[in-house]
Amino acid sequence: MSRAKQLRAAELMDQTSDMTQASWNAIPHKLKVFAPCGVPWWSGIGLIISLILLPALPSPAAASSSLTLCTAESGLQNCQFHSFSEAIAALNDGDQLHIETGDYREGAVLTANSVTITAAEGAALRDTAVEGKAALVILGNDTVIEGLECSGINVPDYNGACIRLRGRNLTLRNVHFHDSQQGLLSGGEVGEVIVEDSVFERLGAIGRAHAIYMSGGDHLIVRDSRLVSSRDEGHEIKSRARKTTIENSIIGSELGRDSRTIDLPNGGEITIVNNVIQKGPNSANPDMIGIALEKEKNSTRKATSSSGAIR
């Protein structure tokens, strides 16, 4: 190419560049993207796209802890706690607590959510209630308790319970609650309660405390369990839940002075299937099962008094 043609080509390239820049500046827009150091904006497209496509890093989740409780006399070395109340107070959401064999004579209030409590054989809560209510008051949601024994819970309101549930959703598995005024007592909208592979016996007081009393909520499920010998005119199962399912269980008076074996005073959606149900000679009530006998009376009735006692 001659020198004249080279100069002419350079002039055309300059004119084209000027026209392109002028056209870009003439386009109405709110955002202009310029790369640093004078590099044309389009050379930064790869960098911009890479930044846009970079996946967001997940926020770090709080790690759950596994804690162990044992008695001071046990001599075990792997225990963080010797106090039941201190161990319960230390739990955070998602934590697990294992209770070693021994008697624990103090109550506690659980506020954390999604907690799992497992107990070794022979681990028991005995004789002491907290806040005048229960050995364990549960305010947190989605609690699971396995293997725990509980007995000797009595309070002046005659409704001392092994467990008082005020949070939502509870599973009891392989527990043994006995010889107290009440086994499990719930209050308010407690969601779903599941009791399975468990034993409740010799529970009840003055006709208003029972082996299991669910005073409201979505669904009570009792399966593969034994509930017998309620005393002092208590029911083996009393449920005001909107749904009640009782299956594959033994519910009986035996020699106890109970009332009804199953009392569902508000009615609701009820499934009672594949159970053994027995009325004993000392029962104070000829009814075996009562359904919707208090539905009208309890449609607007509140279940708690000023002292928090369920009536």
C-alpha positions in Angstrom: 0.0 0.0 0.0 1.3 3.5 -0.9 2.1 6.1 1.7 -0.9 8.2 0.5 -3.3 5.2 0.9 -2.0 4.5 4.4 -2.7 8.1 5.5 -6.2 8.0 4.0 -7.0 4.7 5.9 -5.8 6.2 9.2 -8.1 9.3 8.6 -11.1 7.0 8.0 -10.4 5.0 11.2 -10.2 8.2 13.2 -13.5 9.5 11.7 -15.2 6.2 12.4 -14.0 6.2 16.0 -15.2 9.8 16.5 -18.7 8.9 15.0 -19.0 5.9 17.3 -18.2 8.0 20.4 -20.6 10.7 19.3 -23.4 8.2 18.7 -22.8 6.6 22.1 -22.9 10.0 23.8 -26.1 10.9 21.9 -28.0 7.8 23.2 -30.2 8.8 26.2 -29.3 6.6 29.2 -29.0 6.8 33.0 -26.0 4.6 33.5 -22.6 4.6 31.8 -20.0 2.0 32.6 -16.4 2.9 32.1 -13.4 0.7 32.8 -10.5 2.3 34.7 -7.3 3.6 33.1 -9.1 4.7 30.0 -9.9 1.2 28.7 -13.0 1.3 26.5 -16.2 0.2 28.4 -16.8 -2.8 26.2 -13.5 -4.4 27.2 -14.8 -4.7 30.8 -17.9 -6.8 29.8 -16.1 -10.1 30.8 -15.3 -8.7 34.2 -18.8 -7.3 34.8 -20.5 -10.6 33.7 -18.1 -12.6 35.9 -19.0 -10.5 38.9 -22.8 -10.8 38.2 -22.5 -14.6 37.9 -20.4 -15.1 41.0 -22.7 -17.1 43.4 -23.5 -15.5 46.7 -21.7 -17.0 49.6 -24.0 -18.5 52.2 -24.1 -16.9 55.6 -22.5 -19.1 58.3 -25.0 -21.1 60.3 -24.7 -21.3 64.1 -23.2 -24.6 65.1 -25.3 -26.7 67.4 -23.8 -28.2 70.5 -24.1 -31.6 72.2 -24.1 -31.3 76.0 -24.1 -33.9 78.7 -25.6 -33.8 82.2 -24.7 -36.2 85.0 -24.9 -36.3 88.8 -21.9 -35.2 90.7 -21.8 -38.6 92.3 -21.5 -40.4 89.0 -17.8 -39.8 88.6 -18.2 -39.4 84.9 -15.6 -37.1 83.2 -17.4 -36.1 80.0 -20.2 -34.0 81.7 -20.5 -30.3 81.3 -23.2 -30.0 83.9 -24.2 -31.5 87.2 -27.3 -29.3 87.5 -30.5 -30.0 85.5 -31.6 -26.4 85.6 -28.2 -25.1 84.5 -28.0 -27.6 81.6 -31.5 -26.6 80.3 -30.7 -22.9 80.7 -27.4 -23.4 78.6 -29.2 -24.8 75.6 -29.4 -22.8 72.4 -31.6 -23.5 69.3 -30.8 -26.8 67.8 -28.7 -28.1 70.7 -28.8 -31.7 72.1 -28.7 -32.7 75.7 -27.9 -36.2 77.0 -28.9 -37.0 80.6 -26.9 -39.7 82.2 -28.4 -42.2 84.8 -29.3 -40.6 88.1 -32.0 -38.7 90.0 -32.3 -35.0 89.3 -34.4 -33.2 91.9 -34.9 -29.8 90.4 -37.1 -28.2 87.8 -36.2 -26.1 84.7 -37.7 -23.9 82.0 -36.7 -24.6 78.4 -36.8 -21.6 76.1 -34.6 -22.8 73.1 -36.2 -24.2 70.0 -35.5 -27.5 68.1 -33.9 -29.1 71.2 -33.5 -32.8 71.5 -33.1 -34.3 75.0 -32.2 -38.0 75.4 -31.9 -39.8 78.7 -30.0 -42.9 79.6 -31.9 -45.7 81.3 -32.5 -44.7 84.9 -32.3 -41.0 84.3 -35.2 -39.4 86.2 -36.7 -36.1 87.3 -38.1 -36.5 90.8 -40.2 -34.6 93.3 -39.6 -31.0 92.2 -41.6 -28.5 90.1 -40.5 -25.1 88.8 -42.8 -22.1 88.8 -45.4 -24.1 90.6 -46.1 -26.0 87.3 -43.9 -28.9 86.3 -40.6 -30.6 86.4 -39.9 -29.2 82.9 -41.8 -26.2 81.5 -41.3 -26.0 77.7 -41.6 -22.5 76.1 -39.6 -23.4 73.0 -40.8 -25.0 69.8 -40.1 -28.4 68.2 -38.8 -30.2 71.2 -38.0 -33.9 71.3 -37.6 -35.9 74.5 -36.6 -39.5 74.6 -36.1 -42.0 77.4 -36.8 -39.8 80.4 -38.5 -41.0 83.6 -40.4 -38.6 85.8 -42.3 -39.0 89.1 -43.4 -37.3 92.3 -44.5 -34.0 90.8 -47.1 -32.3 93.0 -48.1 -28.6 93.4 -50.7 -26.7 95.4 -53.0 -26.3 92.4 -53.2 -30.1 92.1 -51.9 -30.1 88.5 -48.2 -30.5 88.9 -46.9 -32.2 85.7 -43.8 -33.9 84.5 -44.0 -31.6 81.4 -45.9 -28.4 81.0 -45.9 -27.5 77.3 -46.4 -23.8 76.2 -44.4 -23.9 73.0 -45.4 -25.5 69.8 -44.8 -29.1 68.7 -43.5 -31.8 71.1 -42.5 -35.4 70.6 -42.2 -37.7 73.6 -40.7 -41.1 72.9 -40.0 -43.9 75.3 -40.8 -41.8 78.4 -42.1 -43.2 81.7 -44.2 -40.6 83.7 -45.8 -41.9 86.9 -47.0 -41.2 90.4 -47.5 -37.5 89.9 -50.5 -35.2 89.7 -50.2 -35.0 85.9 -48.0 -36.5 83.2 -48.2 -34.1 80.3 -50.2 -30.9 80.4 -50.4 -28.4 77.5 -51.8 -24.9 77.5 -52.8 -22.8 74.5 -52.1 -23.3 70.8 -49.4 -25.9 71.1 -49.4 -27.3 67.5 -48.8 -31.1 67.3 -48.0 -33.4 70.2 -46.8 -36.9 69.6 -46.5 -39.5 72.3 -45.1 -42.9 71.3 -43.6 -46.0 72.9 -44.3 -44.5 76.3 -45.9 -45.4 79.7 -48.1 -43.2 81.8 -49.4 -44.6 85.1 -50.9 -43.7 88.4 -51.5 -40.1 87.5 -54.4 -37.7 88.3 -55.7 -35.4 91.0 -59.2 -34.2 92.2 -60.8 -35.0 88.8 -59.0 -32.2 86.9 -55.5 -33.6 86.4 -54.8 -36.5 84.1 -52.2 -38.7 82.6 -52.3 -36.7 79.4 -54.2 -33.4 79.1 -54.0 -31.5 75.9 -56.1 -28.4 76.5 -55.9 -27.1 72.9 -53.8 -27.2 69.7 -53.8 -28.9 66.4 -53.3 -32.6 66.9 -52.6 -35.1 69.7 -51.2 -38.4 68.5 -50.8 -41.3 71.0 -49.4 -44.5 69.5 -47.8 -47.7 70.8 -48.1 -46.6 74.4 -49.6 -47.7 77.7 -51.7 -45.4 79.8 -53.2 -47.0 82.9 -54.4 -46.7 86.5 -55.2 -43.0 86.6 -56.2 -42.0 90.1 -58.4 -39.6 92.0 -60.9 -39.4 89.1 -58.4 -38.4 86.4 -58.7 -39.5 82.8 -56.0 -41.5 81.1 -56.3 -39.2 78.1 -58.1 -35.9 77.9 -57.8 -33.9 74.6 -59.3 -30.7 73.4 -57.2 -30.7 70.3 -58.8 -30.2 67.0 -57.6 -33.6 65.9 -56.9 -36.6 68.2 -55.4 -39.9 67.0 -55.0 -42.9 69.4 -53.7 -46.1 68.0 -52.0 -49.4 68.9 -52.1 -48.6 72.6 -53.4 -49.9 75.9 -55.6 -47.5 77.8 -57.1 -48.9 81.0 -58.3 -48.3 84.5 -56.8 -51.5 85.9 -57.4 -51.0 89.7 -57.2 -47.2 89.7 -60.0 -44.9 90.6 -60.0 -43.1 87.3 -62.8 -41.4 85.4 -63.1 -41.9 81.6 -60.3 -43.7 79.9 -60.6 -41.3 76.9 -62.3 -37.9 77.2 -62.6 -35.7 74.2 -64.9 -32.9 75.5 -64.7 -30.6 72.5 -65.1 -33.4 69.9 -63.1 -32.7 66.7 -61.6 -35.0 64.2 -61.1 -38.3 66.1 -59.3 -41.6 65.2 -59.3 -44.4 67.8 -58.0 -47.6 66.2 -56.5 -50.9 67.1 -56.3 -50.3 70.9 -57.1 -52.3 74.0 -59.4 -50.2 76.2 -60.4 -51.4 79.7 -62.7 -50.2 82.5 -61.7 -51.4 86.0 -63.9 -52.2 89.0 -62.9 -49.0 90.9 -63.5 -46.5 88.2 -65.6 -43.5 89.3 -67.2 -43.0 85.9 -69.2 -45.6 84.0 -68.3 -44.0 80.7 -65.4 -45.5 78.8 -65.1 -42.8 76.1 -66.7 -39.4 76.1 -67.0 -37.3 72.9 -68.1 -33.7 72.6 -69.8 -33.7 76.0 -68.6 -30.1 76.8 -68.4 -28.7 73.2 -71.0 -25.9 73.8 -69.8 -25.0 77.3 -66.2 -24.8 76.1 -66.6 -22.9 72.8 -65.6 -19.6 74.5 -64.2 -20.9 77.7 -60.6 -20.0 78.7 -58.6 -22.8 80.2 -56.3 -20.8 82.6 -57.0 -19.0 85.8 -55.0 -16.1 87.1 -52.6 -18.5 88.8 -52.0 -20.4 85.4 -53.8 -23.5 86.6 -55.8 -25.4 84.0 -59.3 -26.1 85.3 
